[in-house]
Amino acid sequence: MHDKELKDVFKELNSSEKGLSSQQAEERLHKYGLNELKKENGPNPLKIFMAQFTSPLILILMAALVISIFIGEKIDAIVIGVIVIINSVLGFVQEFKAERAIEALQRISSLKAKVIRDGQEKKIDSKMLVPGDLIVLETGDKVPADARIIEAHNLETQEAPLTGESMPVSKNIKTLTKKIALAERVNMVYAATIISKGRCKALITSTGMNTEVGNIAKLIQASTEKTTPLQKKLQTLGKYLTLAVVIVALTVFGAGVLSGQSYSEYFFIALALAVAAIPEGLPAVITISLALGVQKMVKRKALVRKLPAVETLGSVNVICTDKTGTLTHNEMTVTKVWVDKEVYEASGSGYEAEGTFSVKGKPADSQKLSLILQCGLLCNDAHFQIEESSGEGERKNKIKKGDDKNKSVSKINVIGDPTEAALIVSARKGQLDPNNINKKFPRVDEVPFTSERKMMTTIHKNNKNLISFTKGAPDIILKYCDKIIINGQVQRLNRKLGQEILAQNERFAEQALRVLGFAYSENRPGKPAQEFEQNMTFIGLQAMIDPPRREVKASIQTCKNAGIKVIMITGDQLATAQAIARHIGIEGKSMTGQELDNLKLSHLSQKIESIGVFARVNPEHKLKIIEALKNKNYVVAMTGDGINDAPALKKSDIGVSMGITGTDVAKEASDMILIDDNFSSIVNAVEEGRGIFDNIRKFVNYLLSCNLGEIVVILFASVLGLPLPLTAIQILWVNLITDGLPATALSLDPHSPGIMTEKPKSYSENILSKNLRNDILIFGGLIGLCSLALFWLYQNAGIVKAQSMVFTALVVFELVRLQTIRDEYKLKIFSNKWLVGAVVLSLSLHLLTLYTPANKLFNTSPLELIDWGVLIAASLVLLIVYRVIRKIINPNQN
């Protein structure tokens, strides 16, 4: 509707400047439905719980459960059943945070709306609005539906949640061209945005799911649930294990049959071996590891909503980040001031009032800036709350024009235009006291800002005379000035000086700064307010921007070191986005949303690796960017805080929303929430994700090495016609207790040194890499062969003693394996106190199975001192042979 004449809009919507009648509204309500966003049915708790049983590893365990029941191993069946239930409950509890993105979208609508019905203004529930309704909006109102403006008075809207535009957007009633970005449709107001200044009447063009916010809701609904890299890797691992279990069981059964043994005897042996091959503790250990990782991330200001997302962070190689509120403060800040032909730099950022002025790197005399800062403070309609800290550390809130004792200021909370807020903060940095200034120069009149005039004037008492202060577009202000103040002296403003001012204005603009000019005039009482804007004295310029957060630049560099590409995606102006990108170190070419529209997805995929900035984009553009990155096999993290970010947050591999400034919609659509809105927290989370993936790989290596040892000893014993070296309960005990406890403690291992200087793990890289598979085969095979040798050596001492020796050997060999794995990551033996505790506890529990009455349950007998000496010697031989074989296979490995 933005591209049609107003008369045509009224005609198309069958409405008028008197609004609709109640009857018309009723008819349209039946036709279009309520002005609210439809939601899909929420997730079914039973469905979520049942989904926990679809993992290949869990299916293997359930198969083992059935087998154990079938062969009469009740204890085995109970233990496996408990594992399955515990794992499923843990997963259910973590994931039963339903995706409530649509409900959050519904909450953004204002409860009441002012509408003209039957020729009268009345308040109604906003959900009762229909297309063709005429609504009245004022400062502070939340826009209830998309509407075409038909009458505007000094109107500005805050559209950052929808478009990413950090500055308020000035609105008017002009007809626009058809092909124009959403952020540039200045004759429209949109649902979920806020009227930050002025008032208007507007004709509703779309309600409910047909609004721009509704389109975002549709995009969220259309997003399918993503499978994380960890889930894919575990699925692959589960398939490998299933295949291995089947092959090993069939091999043993076939070997027994071919050797002429009893069919039934070897059938049960094959089933027992299948149980031995399954790492019962693996699903639980992975779930616990991820849950512990979540707790560690919370301490580093990142809240993970879904467990598998923890590991996915370690594979991220592209971060697509919104600019406004994520890389920047979403708070305008004066960074440069031009006075007396000098450019003054202002330190500090956002609404933090700490900061100083300098010129050419040296501290500036704030008295020289006093007049221009005073002008910005007085020619200002913003109200603000100053959060101050006293010498004793106490904080008190002071309101504008209240009791201000010039105490040190920590933060200024502003209600009003962000540009005017920036002027208040810059005045505070110049040591101006709002209370004294307002008392000294009380306002008596004003000439308000309009989009046509592009300037604003306030008139104040100055003893017996009056003084005016004016701010606005520099080129407009200059037209009304014939004097300039330089070094405290008023001089004639000649053409040369005027050109110098305009040239400085251009230089500021090229740095993507928003520039305001300032002037003043002194007159006697009795003159009309407009006359104060004639023959003014020019003071100078203040230039501002929504600046980057202090820590962002270092975080971007860390991402580069870690092989992670950072792409800025924003609805803001291209020049602004480019300036911010240059400042914080984001590299690459730039592209606008309009250019994106003209590119096919395949062409964008070809160019995407060279682009670092996307500006003036809509929600649909963000999805297209993410699809292009995924086509190039990138693992994508998307950060954002606005409504417009929600679809892309869901589409990306990891959606990261902001905890403080983020909308409910963004939070509900995300996988992770940054508690402190700090971009560097993403880098911390990536580091944690990488560490967690390493730890997962460690305990997969550990568990599979140990289980392979069990398989080898049972397989070879079966083939050689020896009795079973282990009972089923001994196998389960080793897998759950002596394996499970240290494996779980591995999840708390510290990160290896230099983890953030390594490249991200490949998207397609399995948990079981080639080197890792070889390592498992070598050590697992050696565990099995050494255990078998001990069994053969001790079988003359009795089957119980021989099984006890193998049972204990597995525990000892596995602890040796534990440190060989950690050596790969250059970790010292005592660097993980939890692991040391787990090892001590595992050994203690195992000793209970040997030297207490529990040995009857486990069918074991106590070992003598000489037996322990044999085990230690066997461990040393095992370690030496492992090192030699490994060096032969891969000479480059340590």
Secondary structure, 3 states (H helix, E strand, C coil): CCCCCHHHHHHHCCCCCCCECHHHHHHHHHHHCCCCCCCCCCCCHHHHHHHCCCCHHHHHHHHHHHHHHHCCCHHHHHHHHHHHHHHHHHHHHHHCCCCCHHHHHHCCCCCEEEEEECCEEEEEEHHHCCCCCEEEEECCCECCCEEEEEEEEEEEEECHHHHCCCCCEECCCCCCCCCCCHHHCCCEECCCCEEEEEEEEEEEEECHHHCHHHHHHHHHHHCCCCCCHHHHHHHHHHHHHHHHHHHHHHHHHHHHHHCCCCHHHHHHHHHHHHHHHCCCHHHHHHHHHHHHHHHHHHHCCEEECCCHHHHHHHHCCEEEECHHHHHECCCCEEEEEEECCEEEEECCCCCCCCCCEEECCEECCHHHHHHHHHHHHHCCCCEEEEEEECCCCCEEEEECCCCCCCCCEEEEEEECCHHHHHHHHHHHHCCCCHHHHHHHCCEEEEECCCCCCCEEEEEEEECCEEEEEEEECHHHHHHCEEEEEECCEEEECCHHHHHHHHHHHHHHHHCCCEEEEEEEEEECCCCCHHHHHCCEEEEEEEEEECCECCCHHHHHHHHHHCCCEEEEECCCCHHHHHHHHHHHCCCCEEEEHHHHHCCCHHHHHHHHHHEEEEECCCHHHHHHHHHHHHHCCCCEEEEECCHHHHHHHHHCCEEEEECCCCCHHHHHHCCEEECCCCHHHHHHHHHHHHHHHHHHHHHHHHHHHHHHHHHHHHHHHHHCCCCCCCCHHHHHHHHHHHCHHHHHHHCCCCCCCCHHHCCCCCCCCCCCCHHHHHHHHHHHHHHHHHHHHHHHHHHHHCHHHHHHHHHHHHHHHHHHHHHHHHHCCCCCCCCCHHHHHHHHHHHHHHHHHHHCCCHHHHCCCCCCHHHHHHHHHHHHHHHHHHHHHHHHHCCCCC
